[in-house]
Amino acid sequence: MRAGSFLDDHVRLSASRGREHFVTMRRRIRPSGKVRAARELTARAREIAAMKGRPA
């Protein structure tokens, strides 16, 4: 499963387990911040966090 598809699903989820996976994904991608794909994924995760009313 690619991370983008998880984010697509996460938009519709509200379960705490989905939240845990979301937090883990963001924490693990952070060290790769210089890689363009990682920056794009981080930006997308930030948008979804904002949509769900969560801190970016």
C-alpha positions, 0 to 999 in steps of 0.5 A: 500500500502506498502512503498516498492511498492511506491518506485517501482512506484516512480522510474518511476514517475517524478511528483512533487506530487510523490516527495512530498510523497517521502520527507514525507515518508523519514521524517516520517521514520527517527525517526524509524532509529533503526528498521531494516525495517526502515533502509532498507527502508531508504537505498532503498530510498537513492538509488532511490534518487541517481538514480533520481539525488536528494540529499540523 
